[in-house]
Amino acid sequence: MGFFSWKTSDTNRTIWNVHSSKPTFKVHMITRDGAVFPEDAYEGYGNFDGMCYYKLVDLINGGDGDRDRGIELAFGTTILTNGKQTFVWKEDFFNWATDKLVDDKCANELLNDGWRQEKIRHDIQLPKFVEHLPSDDDWEHEFDNLPESKICNSQGYFNL
């Protein structure tokens, strides 16, 4: 598995991992109910203070900490269709260029062949990443006003 990362909700900074040439900084993975998982040196694999992001997604959405279910919840369902055929999968992989889905073609090839993509994501809670913690007296309000932490396209890795 490769690296993955996010941008902070409060400062929009990429959470660089320790393998990057960019410096790491203290970041907190937080939940609406006030759980905080601080990390000073993110390793790039989704763990913050020993808590896996996707396990936490499952936990805060009523599960028992199942990582695969957390991935499914976080990414939702992708539907590919060409008007005649439809392919539906729960996005638990990231190999759009290699995993063969229909007619021995990968998702990228299907999209280049005129297939359309639709994403369906259920109404779920997601943790957020921040540099500065919300105030204790108004945590939920401040949490709700923060934008969702976006996925970092560079996967938290930069090499000069």
N, C-alpha and C positions, 0 to 999 in steps of 0.2 A: 504494500500500500504506500502511496506517496503522501506528501504533506498536505494539510489543509488548514485554512485559517479564516479569520473574519476581520472586519473593521470595527473599531469601537463605536458604540452608539453615541457617546457624548463628544468625542473629538474627531471621529472619522479617520483615525489612524490605523494602518495595517498592523496587526499583531504579528510581528516578525518572529520567526523561530530561531533557536540557538545555532542552527546550521547556516543561517543567512549571514551575509556580510553586513547587514543592517543591525543596529543594536536592539536588544530586547528591552522592554520596560515593564513595570508592574501593571498588570491588568487584573480586573475582577470579573469572573463570570457570576452573574447575579440572577435571581429569580424574583418574581413578583411578591412572593411570600417572605422575602428577606434573607434567603440563603445566599451566602457569599463564598466563592471559591477563588482566592487570590493566587496569582501566578507571577513570579518574578522572571522566570526563564522558560518560556514556552518551548516545548520540544517539537511541536509541529504535528502531533498526532491526536489532538482533541481532548487531552487531559489537562485539567486545571485543578491544582491542589489535590490531585488524586481522583478527581471526579471526571468521568468521561462525559463529554457534551451530549452524546446521543443517548446514553443511559439516563442522564438527567432529563432530557426531553421526554423520555418514556415515563419517568417518575412523576414529573409535574403534570402529566396528562393521564394520571390514574393507573399507570402500569407499575410493574415491580422492578424496573431497571433493566429491561431487555434492550440491549444495544440495537439489534436488528429492527425491532419495532420502533425505536427512537429514530432510526434512519428513515424508515418508511413514513413516519409521521412528519419529520422535518422536510423531506423532499416531496412527499405526496405521490401522486400517480401520474404517469405520463401516458398519453394516448397518441398513437401515430395512426393516421388514416390516409388512404388515397381515394376515398369515396366508394371503393369496392371492398377493400379489406381494412380491418382495424386490428391493431396490435396494442394491447394494454399491459403495462407492467408497473410494479412498484419499484421505484428507483432506489435499488440497493446496490448499484454498481455505477462506475464512472467511466466505463470503457466504450464510449460512443463510437469509437473508431475501430474496435476489434470484435466485440461480442456480436455474433450473428443472430439476427432476430427473425427475419422473414426472407424467404427466397435466398438464403445464404448471404444476406446483406446486413451490414451493421446500420445503426441508427443514422449515422452521417450519410451513408450511401442512400438510404431510404429518403431522407430529407432532400438530397440532391436529385432524387428521382421523382419529385413532385408530391411526396407525402407531406402532410401537415402535422404539426405537433400542438398538442393542448396539454397544459398542466392543470391538475386538480389537486389542491391542497386543502385539507380539512381545517376547520377553525380550531386551532390549537394554541397553546402557550409555548413560547420559546424562551430560553434564557437569553440574556443580553450581556454584552461585554462593555465594560466601562473602565476608564482610568480613575474617575472620581465617583465615589459611592454616593448614592442619594442620601439625603438627611434622614435620620431615624424617625423624626416626627412626621414626615410626609412621604415615606418610602413608596407606597403603592402609587400615589399620584405622580411622583417624579418618575417612577419606573414606567408607568403607562404613557407618559409624555415623551419618553425616549423613543427614537425610531428603532426599528428592528436592526439588529447587527447584520450587515450584509456580508456575504461570502467574499473573500479576497481572491481576485482572479490570479494573483501571483502565488497563491497558496502559502503566503507568509515566508517566502524564500526569495532572496535576491542575492546574486553573486556578481561581484564586480569583474 
